[in-house]
């Protein structure tokens, strides 16, 4: 059996390793479309801030790791799939037959539709190549404008600040982290960023990026906004979201929506074709609906489960748990489950503005179904356990509504009551 994996991110690498363990004799080809060893994009901010070197981003450190495990790692970009014939076409004209195929092609940055995003000095922060360019330009004292204050933007923010730049952040939404936080949590985090010396502007629309001298790569950039004077910058970093890499699937018959639609075994509608990671639209644990979860823990689990099924070991995927953990210049924030809530659900909140701490719980009957926590890193595991365990809180629901900081007590009490033997 020849297993081919498109994409050398966490999903692809873990899938290759799992296949090797479950099928010691199978042929495995791992395709990466960047001229480097497989690496983790989540490590790029640490590379930007000089906490690690470039090799520190690699998923597996030894250059001969893949060869030693009889995994053929090669560079190439998939351009087309013909499932009916079991072949994959590459950008260099090569045709690669496969027995079973995993699409783990990941995401690419979504560029905002404004003039000037391709000018020298304007960079996404998604690949190692882009990170090298940003490191070169983000010198101490450099004026940097970061466009986008979502999850990725807030991770990059800290790395840029550690490089000693003068940083201005622009976000089109009315708050930062619009897909991770409610208004209260976002306001607290914005205040924290400002206190750390970052200028943060929300509800701002960028209309154009202009270069002072189009023929001088080192000349200043002007970031024009709908209102207010232009911002002068030495570097503009774009963090305006990502999109799954699915364009090459046109004409393949593989069913797509926001991503590649997969079943509980992460198989597509085409026989012997599976999908994993940022590109896969699979079951959401909380809602049961099919969604794209572009986070590394989901990619890792997708890689393992898809490989087991490709190797003939039936394995069901229970669904991706919506959980984000963010370190914003030392302040830890989390959101998980159905944190946004809906009409008719009970909600409990607790806020200590001065100590930068916040909790928000969403209940369905007496079961916790969603939570937000800021400055409460010690509670994250407990909250996840209560939500994913579907734990009935009983009398502890009212206690948590009165004082959400007692969540650790609630967890211990509910687990103890569950474990006590019932009277005969």
N, C-alpha and C positions, 0 to 999 in steps of 0.2 A: 504494500500500500504506500502510495506517495502522498504525503500530507503537505499542502502548500499553505503558508500563512502570509497574508498581505498585511504588512505593518509590523514594525519592530519596537513598539512601545510596550508598556507593562502587560497589556492583554496578550500581545503576540508572543513575547518572551516567555511568559508563564504558560501559555498554551503549548509552546514548543517543548518546554521542560516537562510538562505533564504528559504530553504524547510520548516523549522518550521513556518516561517511567512506566507508562501503561503498555507501550509497544516497543520493546527494546530493539526490534529488528526493522521497524518501519523507516522509510526514507522521509526526512523532514527538511523542507526548504523554508527559510525565513527571509522575507523580503523587506528591506528598508530603503526608503527613497531619499535618505540624506547621506552624505559622504562621511559618516562617522559610525562608531559603534552604537548599538542601541542605548538610549539614555532616557531619563525621566524628565519630562517637562516641569514637574513640580520641584525639581532641584535647581532650575535655572535661576530663581531669585537668590539662592545661596551662592551661586556662581557670580551673579551680578554684584553681590555685596562682599565678595572676596572671602567668604567663609569657607568655600571649597574651591579647588581648581577644576578645570574642565573634566578631568578624569573622574572627579567626584560625582559627576552627574550620571556616569555610566551605570546601567542596571546591573551589569556583571563586570567586575574589574579586569579580569585577565583577557588579553586580546585573543588568546587561543581557546577561550572558554567554550565557544560554540563548536569548534572543531573537535575539542576533547570529548564533547557529548554527542558527537556524530550528528550535529545539526548544521546543515549548509546555510550559512548566512551570506546573502549576496545583496548587492545594491541594485535597485531597479524600481520603476514605478509602473503600477498596473494601469493599463489604458482601456482594457475591455475584458469581459468574461463571457464565455460561451458555454453555459451549463449543459446544454444538450450534447456537446462534444467533449466536455470535461477539459477545456483548455483555457489558459490565461494568457493574454497578450501583454507584452511589456513595451515600454517607451523606446527601447533600443531595437525593436523589431523581433525580439525573441518570442517564441511560443512555448509555453510551459504547460505540459499536460499534468493533471492532478487526479488523484483518486477521491480525496476529500479536501475541501477548501475552507479556510477560515478568513473572513474579511474583518480585519482589525485595523482599518486604514485611518482611524482617528479623525481629528478635526483640523480645520484650518482657520486662521483669523478672519473675522468678518470686517472688512474695511468700511468705514463710514462713507456715505455718498456725498463727499465734499471735495471741491477742487484742492489740489495740492498734496494729497495723501501719499503720492509717489515721489515727492521731492527728496533730494538728498537731505539727510538729517531728520527724516520722519520714518520711524521704525515701529513695527509690531514687536512684541517680545514673546515669541512663540517657539523659535528654533535656536539652537546653539549659535548658528551663524548670525542671527539677529542680535543675540545677547552679546556676542563679541563686538559688534558695531556700537551697541549702547554703552558697553564698558569703555570703549575708546572715547566716546563723546561726553559721557557723564563724569566729568572731572570735578573736583571740589570747587564750588562756587559757580558752576555752570547753571544757566537758567533752563530749567526743564519744565515742559508742560505735558502732563499726563492726561490724555483724553479717555475717560471711562473710569468709574469708581464702583464697578461690580466686584465679584470675588477675585478675578484675576488682577484687576487694577489695584485692589487693596493689598494684594501680596507683593506686587511690583513696587508699590508705594514705599514700603519699608526698605526694600533693597536700594532704591534710589536715594532715599534719605540717608542711609548709611554711607553712601558714597560722597556725602557732603555737598549735594547740589542744592540750589534754591528751587523748591518744588511747588508748582501750582497744579491742582487737580480740577478738571472740569467734568461734570456729569450732566447729561441731558435730562435725566429723571429728577423728580422733586426731592429725592433723597439718595444717599449712597446705599450700595448693596440692596437694590430694589427687589431682588429675587431671593434674598436671604434674611432680611430683617423687616420688621414693621417700622412705622415712623418713629416711635420712641427709641427703639434700639439704634436705629440709624442716626438719630440726633445725638445720642450719647457718644457713639463712635466718631461722628464728625467733630464733636467738641474735643475729643481726645486727640484727634489728628491735628487740629488747630493748635492745641496746647503743645504739641510736639514740633511745632514750627512749619507745618504744611498748610498752605493756603488752599482751602477747599471751597469750590463754587458749584452749587447744584442748580437745576432748572436752567441750564445754560446751553444754548445751541451754537455750535461752531459753524460758521458759514464758509470759511476759506482758510487755507494755509498758504502763505505767500513767502517767497524768498527775496531778501533785499537785493541780492545780486545773483541772478539765475545762472551765471557762468562761474561762480565761486562757490565750491562745495562747502566751504567753511563759513560762509556769510550767514547773517542772522535770519531767523524765521519770524514771520509775523502771523499770529493766530487771531483771526478775526472772529468776533462774536456778534450775535444779533444785536446786542446792546453793549455799550461800553467801549473803551479804547482797545485797540489790538494789544495782545500780549507779545512781548519780545522773547524769543527763545533761542537757545543754542541747540536744543534737541527737543523733538516732540515724540512722545511714545503713545502708541495707540493700543488701547485695551477695551475694545468695543464689541466683545463677544466672539464666539466661534460658531462654525457650521460643520456638520459631518461631511467627510470626504466621500460623497456618493455619486458625483457627476459621471464617473467612468462606468457606472452601472447602466447607463442608458442603453436600451435595446437588449439587455440581458434577460429580461423577464423576472428579475428579482424584485419583489414588491417592496416599495419604499413609501414612507410618509415623511415625518421629520427626520427619521433615520431609516435603517433597514429593519423591517418588521420581522421579529423572531418569535418562536413559540417557547414553551417552557423548557425545551432542551436547547434553546438558542439556535435552532435550525431555521433557515429561511423557507420560503415557499418552493425553492428549488432543491431537488434531491442532492445530497452530498455537499451542500453549501451552507455554512454557518456564519454568524456574525458576533462580534464581541467588542466591548469598550465603548468609546464615545460615539461610534457609528451605529450601534445597535439600539433599536427601540423595542425594549422588552418590558416585562411586567414590573410595575411599581408596587412595592410591598404594601404601602398604605392604602392605595386606591384600587389596585387590581388592574388598572388601565395600563396600556403600553406607552412608555415614555422613554426619552433619552436621558440618561443620567451620566453627564460628562465629568465624572470624578474618579480618581485613581482607585479607591477601594472597589468600586463597581467593576472597573476594567480588570483588576486582578482576579476577582471572583468569576467574571465572565470568561476569562482566559482558561481558568481551571475547569469550569463546568463544560464549556464548549469542547475542550480537548478530550475530556472523558467520554462525551457522546460521540465524537469523531472516532475514537478508538474502540467503540463498541461497548462502553461501560455506561448503561443508561443512568443519567443523573439529571434530576429536575432542578431548575433554578426557582427558588422561592420568591424572588423579586428583589429589586434594588431598594434599599432603605434610604430615604431622602435625608441625608445628614451632611452638614457642612461645618467644618471647624476652621477658624481663621485666627491667625496671630497678627494683630495690627499694632506693630511697634510695641509689643509687650502686653497688649490687652487682648485676652482670649475671648472670642465670641463663638457661639454655636447656635445652630437652628436645626431642628430635626422633625421628622414626621409631618403631620398636618399643622404646622406652626401658625399658619395664617388664619385658621379657624373659619367657621361659617355661621350663618345666622341660626340662632337657636342653641348653639353650644355654649357651655359655661366656660368662662375664662377667669384665671387668677393672675394677678400681676403684683410685682414688688419692685420698687425702684429706690436706689440710694444714689442720687445724682452726684454727690460730692465724692463718693468712693468708687464711682464708675461701675456700679453693679446693678444688674437688672435680671429679673426672671419673669417669664410669661408662660403659663400653662394653659393648654386647651384640652377640655374633657369631652368625651362622649359618654353620657351617663356617668358612671363612676370609674371610667377607664381613661387614663392619660393617653392622648393620641398625638399631641404635638407640643413642642417646647422651644423657647428661646432662652439663652443664657449668656450674659456678658459679665466678665469678671468672676465667673463661677465655674472655672474649669474642673474643679473637683466633683461637680455634679453631673458632668456629661455622661459618664458611664452608667450612673444610676438612672438617669432620665431615659437613656436608650433601653436599659433593661426593663423598666416599667412599661415603656411604649411597646417594644417588640414582644414582651411577655404577655401583653394584653391583661395585665394585672388588675384585678378588681380592688379598688382602694377602700371600698366600704366607708367606715366612719372617717378614714383618713382623707377623703376628698374634701370634706368641710374644713378639716384642720389645715389642709394645704391652701384652700381658698382664703383662709384667715391669715396664714403665714407660709408662703411658698418656700421659705428658707428651711423648712422642716422636711424637705424632700428625702434627705438621707434617713431620718427617723422613719418616715413612711415606708421607704423601701425595706428597711430591716424588719419592721413590724409585719408588713405584708408577706415577706418571704418566710418569716418565722411562723406566721399563722398558717401558711400554705403547707409547711413541712410538718406541723404538729399532727400526730395521729388522731383520727376522728374517733369519738366515743363509739364503742361497740353496742 
